[in-house]
Amino acid sequence: MGKNSVRGEGTPGRVEHAGELGWDESLYGDDASEASGTAAGSSGHSGSDGATEPARSGESKDDSGASKDGPGASKDGPGERGGPGSAAGTGHRRGGRRKRGKRKHRILRWTAITLAVLILGTATAGYLYYQHLNNSIRKGDRSAGGSDAKKTAPNAQGQTPLNILLIGSDSRNSDENVKLGGAKNDRGGDPHADVQMLLHVSADRKSASVVSIPRDTRVDMPPCKDTEKKKDYPATNAIINEALGRGGAGCVLDTWEKLTGIYIDHWMLVDFAGVVAISDAVGGADVCVKQNIDDHPTKLQPGGSHLHLTAGNHTVKGEQALQWLRTRHAFGSDIGRSQAQHMYMNSVIRNLKDQNAFTDTGRLLNIAETAVNTLKVSSELDTVKKLFDLGMELKNIPMDRINMLTMPRLPDPKDPDAHVVPDKAKADALWALLRDDKPLDGKDDGKPAAAPSKGPAAAAPDSLAVSVVNGTGTNGRVAAKGRATEVVSALKAKGFKKADTGSSNPASTSEVDYPQASGAQGKADAESIATALGLPTSAVKASDVKGLTLVVGADWRSGDSYPKQDPKASDPLKDTETVNGADKGSCMDVYAPYRF
């Protein structure tokens, strides 16, 4: 008999176009090879060792099954087909190894595919979640249009300081905030920025300073534009916590820049509910009160945070942390509240460092995620990564190089019992330290020097028109008669031939203002005037004046040159509530009516 008359007997039929359907025929063919060998054995003959041999064309068998002589007939002997050492004799074993090898390869292939799908799926889900967080960030314009401060020049290493304005809102425009903050009758009203702090991180990231301004501080506010309400607000003189309602956080930033001359990189705004969530995310803070405290409403003060603690040390988190940060009456005033807030912030940073949280990516991402859901930030902080990186800025700063204080202030002449104004001499010295990137602890050794200024040279004195203003009539004192004329004469004697008097404008301290639009040239010209009269360079400021203007303030009531100041009179750290990050022993005094 010739070849098997049934085509492909024992062998699965080939699937046409299997490859086009995405099937792998090589996977199907392993079993097919084995089945084909079995079918062949049923139609072939055995060799001398019993192995079967398929019949070939032209070969016949006798009744015993032995092959007859003829072309291609097998011969007995070593190496014969089917004999020891022949390929046919070992073919079954090699086929088994091929089968097992292909099956192993098939398993590895499917394992690799499964892992690839899992990795791709996880990566895709992670990416989509990351994008979801990025899209969830609430953002606002950095400025409300009244910002004019310039960035500090980089140091010799090209580094610049980082300034972030931290704003706490008393907004009650949600059920949760009404529940946490009370005063439901205020729902829907303009929010107030009851907490305002500037975080300054030095260019070399080796020190940090935090300065608070009390919420009841009277300041000059620039014009602000609220892009969400599509409303413009004119410049005014008002209490600083009202700035948030005049153009959002961007207007608060502009007001700070106008007051301090410090360029602020970012702002971050949080409400009551946000404080609770963030406090839980960071694990709370360690605080201390010297006496039992119960900040409850009274006949004179109907509000209150409802903070209730026994004397001693406590860890506060969640709603209790919010109560601590809001407590004002029991700590005596807004100044006491600022001091308590500084204690809380220092403890948070210290605990994160002690717990190695800054090296725990998962922990930081959790905090960043909480921040995404609770903060509103300036528009440059538009990704989780940027928020994450911002948090890392404090990682390497030693706790004893972190200092916090409240702006030096004086009673407000318009309302001395309720409001304050900046103590201009001390406050200006404080702002100058931050503008020049000087640490508040005075430990400046080894810090890279600022890059030398490459600004233009001042114009010739006889070409500069200077308007001199008599501002000596402040704080209830009568203006020193003829002061502007006297200083004009002193300027002319030093070569400023175009100096002339201008309208009176009361000012606590003397300064030389130059038009913002005149830029570096205007600043250089103003500095030449200050130098000629002995004024410090910190007295030179960009302003909305039309030309160079010298304001002779209440600190310069007589003489042709600016009087040398008592260093203590302008020391921003003297008699100011300063809290150092390494101080674990600070404890708050409780005002007597709020003790139990």
C-alpha positions as CSV (number, residue, x, y, z in Angstrom):
1,M,0.0,0.0,0.0
2,G,1.2,3.5,-0.6
3,K,0.7,6.6,1.5
4,N,-2.2,6.8,3.8
5,S,-5.3,7.4,1.7
6,V,-6.9,9.8,4.3
7,R,-5.1,13.1,4.0
8,G,-3.8,14.3,7.3
9,E,-5.2,11.4,9.2
10,G,-4.4,12.0,12.9
11,T,-3.4,15.6,12.2
12,P,-5.6,18.6,12.9
13,G,-6.4,20.4,9.7
14,R,-4.8,23.7,9.0
15,V,-6.8,26.8,9.8
16,E,-6.7,29.1,6.9
17,H,-5.8,32.7,7.6
18,A,-5.1,31.8,11.3
19,G,-2.3,34.4,11.4
20,E,-4.7,37.1,10.1
21,L,-7.0,36.3,13.1
22,G,-4.2,36.7,15.6
23,W,-3.7,33.1,16.2
24,D,-0.2,31.5,16.6
25,E,-0.1,28.3,14.5
26,S,3.2,27.3,16.1
27,L,1.3,26.9,19.4
28,Y,-1.2,24.7,17.6
29,G,1.4,22.8,15.7
30,D,3.2,21.2,18.7
31,D,0.3,18.9,19.4
32,A,-0.1,18.4,15.7
33,S,3.4,17.1,15.3
34,E,2.8,14.5,18.0
35,A,-0.5,13.4,16.5
36,S,1.1,13.2,13.1
37,G,3.8,10.9,14.4
38,T,1.2,8.6,15.9
39,A,-0.7,8.4,12.6
40,A,2.5,7.7,10.7
41,G,3.3,4.8,13.1
42,S,0.0,3.2,12.2
43,S,0.9,3.1,8.5
44,G,4.7,2.5,8.7
45,H,6.8,-0.5,9.6
46,S,9.2,-1.4,12.4
47,G,12.9,-1.3,12.2
48,S,15.2,-3.9,13.8
49,D,14.8,-2.2,17.2
50,G,11.1,-2.1,16.9
51,A,10.8,1.5,15.9
52,T,8.2,2.0,13.2
53,E,9.1,3.5,9.9
54,P,6.7,5.1,7.5
55,A,6.1,3.4,4.2
56,R,7.6,5.2,1.2
57,S,6.4,5.3,-2.3
58,G,7.3,2.2,-4.3
59,E,7.7,0.1,-1.2
60,S,5.5,-3.0,-0.5
61,K,5.2,-5.5,2.3
62,D,4.7,-9.2,2.4
63,D,2.0,-10.9,4.6
64,S,4.4,-11.0,7.6
65,G,4.8,-7.2,7.4
66,A,8.5,-7.5,6.3
67,S,9.6,-5.2,3.6
68,K,10.5,-6.7,0.2
69,D,13.6,-5.9,-1.6
70,G,13.5,-3.0,-3.8
71,P,14.6,0.5,-4.2
72,G,14.8,2.1,-0.8
73,A,14.5,-1.2,1.1
74,S,16.1,-1.2,4.5
75,K,19.2,-3.2,5.2
76,D,20.2,-4.8,8.5
77,G,23.3,-3.5,10.2
78,P,24.6,-0.6,12.2
79,G,23.3,2.8,11.1
80,E,20.4,1.3,9.2
81,R,17.1,3.2,9.3
82,G,15.5,2.2,12.5
83,G,18.7,0.7,13.9
84,P,20.8,1.8,16.8
85,G,22.4,5.2,16.2
86,S,20.0,6.1,13.4
87,A,18.1,9.4,13.4
88,A,14.9,7.5,13.2
89,G,15.8,5.6,16.3
90,T,16.2,8.7,18.4
91,G,13.5,10.9,16.7
92,H,10.8,10.2,19.3
93,R,13.0,11.4,22.2
94,R,14.1,14.6,20.4
95,G,10.5,15.3,19.5
96,G,9.6,15.0,23.2
97,R,12.3,17.5,24.1
98,R,11.1,19.8,21.4
99,K,7.6,19.5,22.7
100,R,8.6,20.3,26.3
101,G,10.9,23.2,25.1
102,K,8.2,24.8,23.0
103,R,5.6,24.4,25.8
104,K,8.1,26.1,28.3
105,H,8.6,28.9,25.7
106,R,4.9,29.2,25.3
107,I,4.4,29.6,29.1
108,L,7.2,32.2,29.3
109,R,5.6,34.1,26.4
110,W,2.2,34.2,28.1
111,T,3.8,35.2,31.4
112,A,5.6,38.1,29.8
113,I,2.5,39.2,28.0
114,T,0.5,39.1,31.3
115,L,3.2,41.1,33.1
116,A,3.3,43.6,30.3
117,V,-0.4,44.0,30.5
118,L,-0.4,44.4,34.3
119,I,2.5,46.9,34.1
120,L,0.9,48.9,31.4
121,G,-2.5,48.9,33.2
122,T,-0.9,50.0,36.4
123,A,1.1,52.7,34.7
124,T,-2.0,53.9,32.8
125,A,-4.1,54.0,35.9
126,G,-1.3,55.8,37.8
127,Y,-1.0,58.3,35.0
128,L,-4.7,58.9,34.8
129,Y,-4.9,59.4,38.6
130,Y,-1.9,61.8,38.4
131,Q,-3.7,63.8,35.7
132,H,-6.9,63.7,37.8
133,L,-5.0,65.2,40.7
134,N,-3.4,67.8,38.5
135,N,-6.8,68.7,37.0
136,S,-8.3,69.0,40.5
137,I,-5.9,71.7,41.7
138,R,-7.7,74.9,42.3
139,K,-5.7,77.8,41.0
140,G,-5.9,81.6,40.8
141,D,-3.8,84.4,39.3
142,R,-0.6,85.1,41.3
143,S,-1.3,88.9,41.2
144,A,-4.4,91.0,41.0
145,G,-2.7,93.6,38.9
146,G,-1.1,95.7,41.6
147,S,2.2,93.8,41.9
148,D,5.4,95.7,41.1
149,A,8.1,94.2,43.3
150,K,11.2,92.7,41.5
151,K,12.9,89.4,42.3
152,T,16.0,89.4,44.4
153,A,19.2,89.2,42.3
154,P,20.7,85.7,42.3
155,N,23.8,85.0,44.4
156,A,27.2,84.1,43.0
157,Q,26.0,80.5,42.6
158,G,22.9,81.6,40.6
159,Q,20.5,80.8,43.5
160,T,17.5,82.9,44.4
161,P,15.4,82.9,47.6
162,L,11.9,81.5,47.7
163,N,9.0,83.5,49.1
164,I,5.6,82.0,49.7
165,L,2.5,83.8,51.1
166,L,0.4,81.5,53.3
167,I,-3.2,82.7,53.7
168,G,-5.9,81.4,56.0
169,S,-9.4,82.3,55.0
170,D,-12.4,82.6,57.3
171,S,-14.8,81.8,54.4
172,R,-18.0,80.3,55.5
173,N,-19.4,79.6,52.1
174,S,-19.9,75.8,52.6
175,D,-21.7,73.7,55.2
176,E,-18.5,72.2,56.5
177,N,-16.9,75.7,57.0
178,V,-20.0,77.0,58.7
179,K,-20.0,74.0,61.0
180,L,-16.3,74.4,61.9
181,G,-16.3,78.2,62.0
182,G,-19.7,79.2,63.2
183,A,-21.2,82.6,62.3
184,K,-23.6,81.1,59.8
185,N,-25.1,84.6,59.2
186,D,-21.8,85.5,57.4
187,R,-22.4,82.8,54.8
188,G,-22.1,84.2,51.3
189,G,-20.1,87.3,52.4
190,D,-16.6,88.3,51.3
191,P,-14.0,86.2,53.0
192,H,-11.3,87.7,55.2
193,A,-7.6,86.7,55.3
194,D,-7.4,86.3,59.1
195,V,-4.0,84.5,58.8
196,Q,-1.2,85.9,56.7
197,M,2.4,84.7,56.9
198,L,5.3,85.1,54.5
199,L,7.6,82.1,54.4
200,H,11.1,83.1,53.2
201,V,13.5,80.3,52.3
202,S,17.1,81.5,51.7
203,A,18.7,81.1,48.3
204,D,21.1,78.5,49.6
205,R,18.2,76.7,51.4
206,K,20.1,76.8,54.7
207,S,17.8,79.0,56.7
208,A,14.1,80.0,56.7
209,S,12.1,82.9,58.2
210,V,8.3,83.2,58.7
211,V,6.8,86.7,59.3
212,S,3.1,87.2,60.3
213,I,1.2,90.4,59.9
214,P,-1.7,90.8,62.4
215,R,-5.1,90.7,60.6
216,D,-6.1,94.1,62.1
217,T,-3.1,96.0,60.6
218,R,-3.9,99.2,58.6
219,V,-2.0,99.4,55.4
220,D,-2.1,101.0,51.9
221,M,-3.6,98.6,49.3
222,P,-2.9,98.9,45.6
223,P,-5.6,98.7,42.9
224,C,-6.8,95.1,42.4
225,K,-8.8,93.4,39.7
226,D,-10.9,90.4,40.6
227,T,-11.0,88.3,37.4
228,E,-13.6,85.8,38.8
229,K,-16.1,88.5,39.8
230,K,-15.0,90.8,36.9
231,K,-14.7,93.7,39.3
232,D,-12.1,96.4,39.8
233,Y,-11.1,97.8,43.2
234,P,-9.3,101.2,43.5
235,A,-6.3,101.8,45.8
236,T,-7.3,102.4,49.4
237,N,-6.1,102.5,53.0
238,A,-7.8,99.7,55.0
239,I,-7.3,96.7,57.3
240,I,-5.2,94.1,55.7
241,N,-7.5,91.2,56.2
242,E,-10.0,92.9,53.8
243,A,-7.6,92.5,50.9
244,L,-8.9,88.9,50.2
245,G,-12.3,90.3,49.4
246,R,-11.0,92.9,47.1
247,G,-9.5,90.6,44.4
248,G,-8.7,87.3,46.0
249,A,-5.4,86.0,47.2
250,G,-3.7,87.9,44.3
251,C,-4.7,91.2,46.0
252,V,-3.3,90.0,49.3
253,L,0.0,89.2,47.6
254,D,0.0,92.7,45.9
255,T,-0.7,94.4,49.2
256,W,2.3,92.6,50.8
257,E,4.5,93.5,48.0
258,K,3.5,97.1,48.2
259,L,4.2,97.1,51.9
260,T,7.5,95.2,51.9
261,G,9.0,95.5,48.5
262,I,9.6,91.8,48.6
263,Y,8.9,89.7,45.4
264,I,6.6,86.9,46.4
265,D,6.8,83.8,44.2
266,H,3.6,82.0,45.2
267,W,0.5,82.1,47.4
268,M,-1.4,79.2,49.1
269,L,-4.9,79.7,50.5
270,V,-6.6,77.4,52.9
271,D,-10.0,77.5,54.7
272,F,-11.2,75.9,57.9
273,A,-12.0,72.5,56.4
274,G,-8.6,72.5,54.7
275,V,-6.8,73.1,58.0
276,V,-8.5,70.1,59.5
277,A,-7.6,67.8,56.6
278,I,-4.0,68.9,56.3
279,S,-3.5,68.7,60.1
280,D,-4.6,65.0,59.9
281,A,-2.3,64.4,56.9
282,V,0.8,65.7,58.6
283,G,0.0,64.0,61.9
284,G,-0.9,67.1,64.0
285,A,1.5,69.2,66.1
286,D,2.8,69.4,69.7
287,V,1.6,72.5,71.6
288,C,1.7,73.7,75.2
289,V,-0.3,76.0,77.4
290,K,0.8,77.2,80.9
291,Q,-2.7,77.2,82.3
292,N,-6.0,75.3,81.7
293,I,-7.7,77.0,78.7
294,D,-11.3,77.3,77.5
295,D,-11.7,79.8,74.7
296,H,-15.5,80.3,75.0
297,P,-17.8,83.2,74.2
298,T,-18.3,86.0,76.7
299,K,-20.5,89.1,77.0
300,L,-17.7,91.2,75.7
301,Q,-16.4,88.7,73.1
302,P,-19.2,86.7,71.6
303,G,-16.9,84.6,69.5
304,G,-14.5,81.9,70.5
305,S,-12.6,78.9,69.1
306,H,-13.9,76.5,71.8
307,L,-10.4,75.2,72.4
308,H,-10.4,73.3,75.7
309,L,-7.1,71.9,77.1
310,T,-5.6,71.3,80.5
311,A,-2.3,72.9,81.3
312,G,0.8,71.2,79.8
313,N,1.8,69.6,76.5
314,H,-0.7,68.2,74.0
315,T,-0.7,66.9,70.4
316,V,-3.5,68.6,68.5
317,K,-4.8,67.5,65.1
318,G,-8.0,67.7,63.0
319,E,-10.7,70.0,64.4
320,Q,-8.7,70.6,67.6
321,A,-5.8,71.8,65.5
322,L,-8.1,74.3,63.9
323,Q,-9.3,75.5,67.3
324,W,-5.7,76.0,68.3
325,L,-4.9,78.0,65.2
326,R,-8.0,80.2,65.6
327,T,-7.7,80.9,69.3
328,R,-7.3,84.7,69.8
329,H,-9.1,85.9,72.9
330,A,-7.6,83.3,75.3
331,F,-4.1,84.2,74.0
332,G,-4.7,87.9,74.6
333,S,-4.8,89.2,71.0
334,D,-4.0,88.6,67.4
335,I,-0.3,88.8,68.4
336,G,-0.7,85.9,70.8
337,R,-2.6,84.0,68.1
338,S,0.3,84.5,65.7
339,Q,2.8,83.2,68.3
340,A,0.6,80.1,68.8
341,Q,0.5,79.6,65.1
342,H,4.3,79.8,64.9
343,M,4.6,77.2,67.7
344,Y,2.2,74.9,65.7
345,M,4.2,75.3,62.4
346,N,7.5,74.7,64.0
347,S,6.2,71.5,65.6
348,V,4.8,70.3,62.3
349,I,8.2,70.8,60.5
350,R,10.1,69.3,63.5
351,N,7.8,66.2,63.6
352,L,8.1,65.6,59.8
353,K,11.8,65.7,60.1
354,D,11.9,63.4,63.2
355,Q,9.7,60.9,61.3
356,N,11.9,61.1,58.2
357,A,8.8,62.1,56.3
358,F,10.9,64.1,53.8
359,T,12.5,60.9,52.6
360,D,9.2,59.0,52.5
361,T,7.9,59.5,49.0
362,G,4.6,57.8,49.8
363,R,4.0,60.0,52.9
364,L,4.8,63.2,50.9
365,L,2.6,62.2,48.0
366,N,-0.2,61.6,50.5
367,I,0.3,65.1,51.9
368,A,0.5,66.5,48.4
369,E,-2.8,64.8,47.5
370,T,-4.4,66.3,50.6
371,A,-3.1,69.7,49.6
372,V,-4.6,69.2,46.1
373,N,-8.0,68.6,47.6
374,T,-7.9,71.4,50.3
375,L,-5.7,74.3,49.0
376,K,-6.1,76.9,46.4
377,V,-2.8,78.0,44.9
378,S,-1.3,80.5,42.6
379,S,-1.4,79.4,39.0
380,E,2.3,78.5,38.7
381,L,1.8,75.6,41.1
382,D,-0.3,73.7,38.6
383,T,1.0,70.1,39.2
384,V,1.3,67.7,42.1
385,K,5.0,67.5,41.3
386,K,5.4,71.2,41.9
387,L,3.6,71.0,45.2
388,F,5.7,68.0,46.1
389,D,8.9,69.8,45.2
390,L,7.8,72.9,47.2
391,G,7.4,70.8,50.3
392,M,10.9,69.4,49.9
393,E,12.4,72.9,50.1
394,L,12.5,72.7,53.9
395,K,14.1,69.2,54.0
396,N,17.7,70.2,54.7
397,I,17.2,73.3,56.8
398,P,18.2,72.7,60.5
399,M,15.4,73.5,63.0
400,D,17.6,76.1,64.8
401,R,17.9,78.0,61.5
402,I,14.1,78.5,61.2
403,N,12.8,81.6,62.9
404,M,9.3,83.0,63.1
405,L,8.1,86.4,64.3
406,T,5.3,88.9,64.0
407,M,5.8,92.2,62.2
408,P,6.8,95.1,64.6
409,R,3.8,97.4,65.0
410,L,2.4,100.4,66.8
411,P,-1.2,101.4,67.7
412,D,-3.2,102.7,64.8
413,P,-3.7,106.5,65.3
414,K,-7.2,106.2,63.8
415,D,-8.2,103.4,66.1
416,P,-5.6,102.6,68.7
417,D,-7.7,100.2,70.7
418,A,-8.6,97.9,67.8
419,H,-6.0,98.3,65.0
420,V,-2.3,98.6,64.6
421,V,0.1,100.0,61.9
422,P,3.6,98.8,61.0
423,D,6.4,100.2,63.2
424,K,8.0,101.7,60.1
425,A,11.6,101.9,61.3
426,K,11.7,98.3,62.6
427,A,9.4,96.9,59.9
428,D,11.4,98.5,57.1
429,A,14.6,97.0,58.6
430,L,12.9,93.6,58.7
431,W,11.7,93.8,55.1
432,A,15.2,94.9,54.0
433,L,16.7,91.8,55.7
434,L,14.4,89.6,53.7
435,R,14.9,91.5,50.5
436,D,18.6,91.1,50.9
437,D,18.2,87.4,51.8
438,K,19.7,87.9,55.3
439,P,18.7,85.3,58.0
440,L,16.9,86.7,61.1
441,D,19.3,84.9,63.4
442,G,22.3,86.8,62.1
443,K,24.2,83.6,61.2
444,D,25.4,84.7,57.8
445,D,28.9,83.2,57.8
446,G,29.8,81.3,54.6
447,K,26.7,82.4,52.7
448,P,27.5,83.2,49.0
449,A,27.6,86.9,48.4
450,A,25.0,88.4,46.1
451,A,26.1,88.9,42.6
452,P,27.4,92.4,41.9
453,S,24.9,94.8,40.5
454,K,25.3,95.5,36.8
455,G,22.7,98.3,36.7
456,P,23.3,101.7,35.1
457,A,25.2,104.5,36.7
458,A,23.3,107.4,38.2
459,A,22.8,110.4,36.1
460,A,24.7,113.6,36.9
461,P,23.2,115.4,40.0
462,D,22.6,118.7,38.1
463,S,20.3,116.8,35.6
464,L,18.0,115.3,38.2
465,A,14.7,116.9,39.1
466,V,13.9,116.1,42.7
467,S,10.7,117.0,44.5
468,V,11.1,117.4,48.3
469,V,8.1,116.7,50.5
470,N,7.7,117.7,54.2
471,G,6.3,114.7,56.0
472,T,7.3,115.5,59.5
473,G,3.7,116.1,60.8
474,T,2.7,112.6,62.0
475,N,1.4,110.9,65.2
476,G,-0.2,114.0,66.4
477,R,2.9,116.2,66.0
478,V,2.9,119.5,64.1
479,A,5.0,119.4,61.0
480,A,8.4,121.0,61.4
481,K,8.1,124.3,59.6
482,G,10.2,124.9,56.5
483,R,11.7,121.4,56.4
484,A,11.3,120.9,52.7
485,T,13.0,124.2,51.9
486,E,15.9,123.4,54.2
487,V,16.5,120.0,52.6
488,V,16.2,121.5,49.1
489,S,19.0,123.9,50.0
490,A,21.1,121.0,51.2
491,L,20.6,119.1,47.9
492,K,21.5,122.1,45.8
493,A,24.7,122.5,47.8
494,K,25.6,118.9,46.8
495,G,24.9,119.6,43.1
496,F,21.2,118.7,42.7
497,K,20.4,122.1,41.1
498,K,16.9,121.1,40.0
499,A,15.6,120.2,43.5
500,D,12.4,121.9,44.5
501,T,9.6,121.6,47.2
502,G,6.4,119.6,46.8
503,S,3.1,119.2,48.6
504,S,3.2,118.0,52.2
505,N,2.6,114.3,52.8
506,P,2.9,112.9,56.4
507,A,5.3,110.0,56.8
508,S,6.8,108.3,59.8
509,T,10.1,107.6,58.1
510,S,12.1,109.3,55.4
511,E,12.4,107.7,51.9
512,V,13.4,108.4,48.4
513,D,10.8,107.2,45.9
514,Y,11.3,106.7,42.2
515,P,8.8,105.9,39.4
516,Q,8.3,102.2,38.9
517,A,8.4,102.7,35.2
518,S,11.9,104.2,35.4
519,G,13.3,100.8,36.4
520,A,17.0,100.3,37.2
521,Q,17.9,103.8,36.1
522,G,15.4,105.4,38.4
523,K,16.7,103.3,41.3
524,A,20.3,104.3,40.6
525,D,19.3,108.0,40.5
526,A,17.3,107.7,43.8
527,E,20.2,105.9,45.5
528,S,22.6,108.8,44.5
529,I,20.2,111.2,46.3
530,A,20.0,109.0,49.4
531,T,23.8,108.6,49.5
532,A,24.3,112.4,49.3
533,L,22.1,113.0,52.3
534,G,23.1,110.0,54.4
535,L,19.9,108.0,54.0
536,P,20.2,104.1,54.0
537,T,19.7,102.3,50.7
538,S,16.7,100.6,52.3
539,A,15.0,104.0,52.2
540,V,15.0,103.8,48.3
541,K,11.7,102.5,47.0
542,A,9.8,102.1,43.7
543,S,6.5,103.9,43.8
544,D,3.7,105.3,41.8
545,V,5.2,108.8,41.9
546,K,5.6,110.8,38.7
547,G,9.3,111.7,39.4
548,L,12.1,111.4,42.0
549,T,10.6,112.4,45.3
550,L,12.3,112.8,48.7
551,V,9.9,112.5,51.6
552,V,11.4,114.0,54.8
553,G,9.7,112.0,57.5
554,A,9.1,112.4,61.2
555,D,12.5,110.7,61.9
556,W,14.3,113.7,60.3
557,R,12.9,116.9,61.8
558,S,16.1,118.9,61.6
559,G,19.6,119.1,60.0
560,D,21.0,119.0,56.5
561,S,21.8,115.3,56.6
562,Y,19.8,112.3,57.8
563,P,20.5,111.6,61.5
564,K,22.3,108.4,62.4
565,Q,19.8,106.0,63.9
566,D,20.1,104.1,67.1
567,P,20.5,100.5,65.9
568,K,18.2,99.3,68.6
569,A,15.4,101.7,67.4
570,S,15.4,99.9,64.1
571,D,16.2,96.4,65.3
572,P,13.3,94.2,64.0
573,L,14.0,91.5,66.5
574,K,13.9,93.7,69.6
575,D,10.8,93.3,71.7
576,T,9.2,91.1,69.0
577,E,7.7,87.7,69.6
578,T,10.3,85.5,68.0
579,V,10.0,81.7,68.0
580,N,13.0,79.5,67.0
581,G,12.3,76.1,65.4
582,A,14.6,74.3,67.8
583,D,12.8,75.6,70.9
584,K,10.7,72.7,72.2
585,G,10.1,74.4,75.6
586,S,7.9,77.3,74.5
587,C,4.4,77.5,76.1
588,M,1.5,79.9,75.7
589,D,0.2,82.1,78.5
590,V,-3.6,82.0,78.9
591,Y,-5.5,85.2,79.5
592,A,-7.2,84.9,82.9
593,P,-10.9,85.1,81.9
594,Y,-10.4,82.0,79.8
595,R,-8.8,79.8,82.4
596,F,-10.7,77.0,84.2
